[in-house]
């Protein structure tokens, strides 16, 4: 048997290995890019939720505790629990 340092894979085999490694590296880079987009979008959603909460506070100050129909903008009072209901 030949010494290990004298052994070498074929050029075709080397090319196949290099292509596979390159594809893996490309996919890993794409995954990293997607994770960055995901993190950015999660941050955007957090800001949007805060904005919505702030708007809800303003509307509650103006209209009281109401439910807003998102289709046509009509509002309906949310029934308040009276003290007897709270005790039960």
N, C-alpha and C positions, 0 to 999 in steps of 0.2 A: 504494500500500500504506500502511496506517495505521502510525503510530509504535508501537514495541514497548510503551511505557508505556500506550498506549491499548487494547492487546489484553488480553482476559481470557477464561479458559475459562468454560464454562457452569457453572451451579450444580450440575447433575447430574454433570458431569465432575469438579468439585472434590470432590463428595461421594464419588464412586467412588475417587478418589485417597486421600482421607482414610481411607476404610474399609480400603483395602489397606494403608496405612501402619500403621493401628491393629492390624490382624491380624498384620502382621509383628512389631510391638512386643510383642504378647501372646505370640506363639510364642517370641520371644527371651527374654522373662521366664520362660516355662515351662521353656525349656532351661536357663536359669540356675538355676532351682529344682531341676531334675533333677540338674544337676552338683553342687549343694550336697548333695543327698541321696546321690549317688554317693560323694562325698568322705567324708561322715559314715559311710556303710556300709563303705567301705574301712577306715576307722579302727576300726570295730567288729570287722571280720574280723581285723584285726591283733591286737586285744586277745584275741579268742577263740582265735586260734592260739597266742598266748603262754600263755594259760590251759591249753590242751590240752598244750602242751609241758611246762609245769610239772607237770601231772598225770602225764604220761608219765614224768617223772623220778622222782616219788614212787613210782609203781607199779614202776618198774625197780628202785628201791632195795628195795622189799618183795618182789618176785617174781623179780628178775633179768631177763635179756633174754628176753622172751616175746612171743608174738604173741597178741593178744586177739581173739576172735571177737566182733564187734559185735552179732551177733544174740542170742547166749545167754550171753556173758560167759566162756565157757571159754577157758583159756589153754593155749598150746603153746610149749614151749621152742624157741628159735631156735638151730639147731645152730651151735656155735662152730667157727671154722676153727682147725685145729691148726697148729703151726709148719711142718710139711711142706707143707701147702697154701699157706701164705703165701709160701714161697720160690719156688714154681712160677709 
